[in-house]
Amino acid sequence: MPYKKRENVVVASSCIIIILLLFNFVPRNKMREAHISFLFQQAMTWFFGLLVVEKGLIKYPYRTFFKKSNKSSFAFEFFIYPAITILFNLYYPERRSCLSKIFYICSYSGVITFLETFTEKYTDLIEYKKWNGYWSFITLSITCFISRVYYRWFFKKEDKMRLGNE
């Protein structure tokens, strides 16, 4: 496959922006929470990312990393989206109304969906086959919500253990 300058710039700049966001917005005392959120989201996106690619719903015509290992986008599925989920979980409006929480989930999913559909239209990084932005929005919202449920469950269990030892 020929060298794709635009695609490489998009992937590299996305990764750099994510790294800068993480350095600036993940406090040192929340590193453990960040790691749990990142790893759980990686596990979910690995499964669902491969599922939609193998079912022919989405195609990644140009992949920057690990082109021969699988057909999904390593940069998005294993780094960019899990890293965004760190910020999603760390800044989740826990003590706000249900409507605020729904808006928070939809705003994260909406921004990612917008960027994905823009990328689909102007680059060869992603190609919708039997897919569209609505499906992306729905699946991103669901995976963000599942990530939040797991995050709360994991740290609620830890909080109970910590309170029992005091």
Backbone torsions as a table, in degrees:
resi	resn	phi	psi	omega
1	MET	NA	135.5	-176.3
2	PRO	-67.4	159.7	178.2
3	TYR	-62.6	129.7	-178.2
4	LYS	-117.0	95.5	-176.0
5	LYS	-63.4	-46.5	-177.9
6	ARG	-59.2	-45.5	-178.5
7	GLU	-64.5	-42.4	178.4
8	ASN	-64.0	-38.4	178.0
9	VAL	-65.2	-42.9	179.7
10	VAL	-62.3	-47.3	-179.2
11	VAL	-65.5	-46.8	-178.5
12	ALA	-63.8	-44.6	-179.7
13	SER	-67.6	-36.4	176.4
14	SER	-62.2	-44.8	179.6
15	CYS	-64.6	-41.1	179.0
16	ILE	-65.4	-44.0	178.4
17	ILE	-60.7	-43.8	179.6
18	ILE	-62.4	-44.5	179.4
19	ILE	-61.1	-43.9	178.4
20	LEU	-63.4	-41.6	177.1
21	LEU	-61.2	-43.4	179.8
22	LEU	-64.1	-44.5	178.9
23	PHE	-61.9	-35.7	-176.7
24	ASN	-86.0	-26.7	-171.3
25	PHE	-119.2	1.5	175.2
26	VAL	-107.1	107.5	179.2
27	PRO	-66.2	151.8	-179.7
28	ARG	-58.5	-36.8	-178.5
29	ASN	-75.4	-1.4	177.9
30	LYS	-114.1	15.0	-178.4
31	MET	-62.3	-39.5	180.0
32	ARG	-62.5	-44.8	177.4
33	GLU	-62.0	-39.4	179.2
34	ALA	-63.6	-43.2	-179.8
35	HIS	-64.0	-43.8	179.4
36	ILE	-61.3	-46.5	180.0
37	SER	-61.0	-44.9	-178.8
38	PHE	-62.4	-49.0	-176.8
39	LEU	-67.1	-40.5	178.7
40	PHE	-64.2	-42.7	-179.8
41	GLN	-66.9	-35.6	175.9
42	GLN	-60.5	-43.1	179.9
43	ALA	-62.1	-42.8	180.0
44	MET	-67.3	-46.1	-177.5
45	THR	-70.1	-28.5	175.3
46	TRP	-60.0	-50.0	-177.8
47	PHE	-65.6	-55.2	-175.4
48	PHE	-69.5	-34.5	177.2
49	GLY	-62.6	-45.5	177.5
50	LEU	-66.5	-37.4	-179.5
51	LEU	-59.7	-50.3	-177.3
52	VAL	-69.2	-31.5	178.0
53	VAL	-72.6	-45.9	-178.4
54	GLU	-68.0	-28.3	176.6
55	LYS	-81.3	-3.8	177.3
56	GLY	78.2	20.7	179.8
57	LEU	-81.5	-36.2	179.6
58	ILE	-131.6	147.0	176.0
59	LYS	-128.8	141.4	175.2
60	TYR	-111.5	88.3	-175.3
61	PRO	-61.2	-35.6	179.8
62	TYR	-124.9	118.6	178.9
63	ARG	-116.4	131.9	-177.3
64	THR	-77.2	-40.4	-175.3
65	PHE	-117.5	147.5	171.4
66	PHE	50.1	54.1	-175.7
67	LYS	-63.9	-28.6	-175.8
68	LYS	-98.8	-10.9	-175.3
69	SER	-81.1	-41.6	174.1
70	ASN	-156.3	172.5	-172.8
71	LYS	-95.1	1.8	-179.6
72	SER	-89.4	172.6	-179.3
73	SER	-88.1	106.8	-178.8
74	PHE	-60.3	-44.8	-176.5
75	ALA	-59.4	-47.0	-178.2
76	PHE	-76.1	-50.7	-172.7
77	GLU	-68.7	-33.5	-172.8
78	PHE	-110.7	-8.2	178.0
79	PHE	-131.4	-58.8	-171.5
80	ILE	-63.9	-55.2	-178.0
81	TYR	-66.4	-44.9	175.3
82	PRO	-59.7	-35.2	178.2
83	ALA	-68.4	-38.7	176.3
84	ILE	-63.4	-36.3	179.5
85	THR	-64.9	-29.7	174.2
86	ILE	-57.7	-51.5	-179.5
87	LEU	-63.9	-39.5	177.3
88	PHE	-56.1	-49.1	-177.1
89	ASN	-72.9	-38.8	-178.0
90	LEU	-68.2	-31.0	-176.7
91	TYR	-110.3	17.4	179.4
92	TYR	-61.3	134.7	-177.8
93	PRO	-78.1	73.9	-172.6
94	GLU	-57.4	-40.7	-174.4
95	ARG	-99.0	20.0	179.2
96	ARG	-98.9	177.1	-179.1
97	SER	-70.2	164.2	178.0
98	CYS	-60.4	-38.3	178.9
99	LEU	-63.5	-40.3	177.3
100	SER	-63.3	-39.3	179.7
101	LYS	-66.5	-41.9	177.8
102	ILE	-63.5	-43.8	177.7
103	PHE	-61.1	-40.3	179.7
104	TYR	-62.3	-48.1	178.7
105	ILE	-61.8	-46.3	-178.3
106	CYS	-66.2	-33.8	179.9
107	SER	-69.2	-42.7	175.7
108	TYR	-61.2	-49.7	-178.9
109	SER	-63.1	-38.3	-179.6
110	GLY	-65.3	-44.1	179.3
111	VAL	-64.7	-44.8	179.6
112	ILE	-63.4	-42.3	179.0
113	THR	-62.5	-43.5	178.0
114	PHE	-58.8	-47.4	-179.8
115	LEU	-64.9	-37.0	178.7
116	GLU	-67.0	-44.6	-179.7
117	THR	-67.5	-34.8	174.4
118	PHE	-62.7	-45.3	178.2
119	THR	-63.2	-39.8	179.8
120	GLU	-64.1	-37.5	-177.2
121	LYS	-75.3	-36.5	-170.4
122	TYR	-111.4	-1.1	178.4
123	THR	-136.4	175.7	174.5
124	ASP	-101.2	20.5	-179.2
125	LEU	-76.0	-31.9	-179.5
126	ILE	-145.5	146.4	178.1
127	GLU	-139.1	121.6	176.9
128	TYR	-77.4	125.9	176.0
129	LYS	-99.3	-68.7	177.2
130	LYS	-120.4	52.2	-170.3
131	TRP	-147.7	160.6	171.8
132	ASN	-153.8	179.4	-177.6
133	GLY	-61.6	-30.8	179.0
134	TYR	-63.2	-42.9	178.5
135	TRP	-65.3	-38.0	177.0
136	SER	-62.2	-46.8	-179.9
137	PHE	-58.9	-45.7	-179.1
138	ILE	-64.6	-47.8	-177.9
139	THR	-68.4	-37.0	176.6
140	LEU	-65.0	-41.7	178.2
141	SER	-62.4	-44.2	-179.6
142	ILE	-65.3	-44.5	-178.8
143	THR	-69.3	-33.5	173.7
144	CYS	-63.4	-43.9	179.7
145	PHE	-63.7	-45.6	178.7
146	ILE	-61.6	-40.9	177.3
147	SER	-60.4	-41.0	179.5
148	ARG	-66.8	-42.0	178.4
149	VAL	-60.9	-45.6	178.5
150	TYR	-63.3	-44.2	179.5
151	TYR	-56.9	-48.3	179.7
152	ARG	-64.6	-42.8	179.6
153	TRP	-62.0	-47.5	-176.9
154	PHE	-61.3	-47.2	-175.6
155	PHE	-84.0	-19.8	173.3
156	LYS	-68.6	-42.0	177.5
157	LYS	-61.8	-42.2	178.9
158	GLU	-66.2	-40.7	178.8
159	ASP	-61.9	-39.8	177.8
160	LYS	-63.5	-41.7	179.4
161	MET	-66.2	-39.5	-179.9
162	ARG	-66.2	-42.2	178.9
163	LEU	-66.1	-33.5	179.0
164	GLY	-69.8	-25.7	-179.3
165	ASN	-87.3	-10.6	-177.6
166	GLU	-88.5	NA	NA
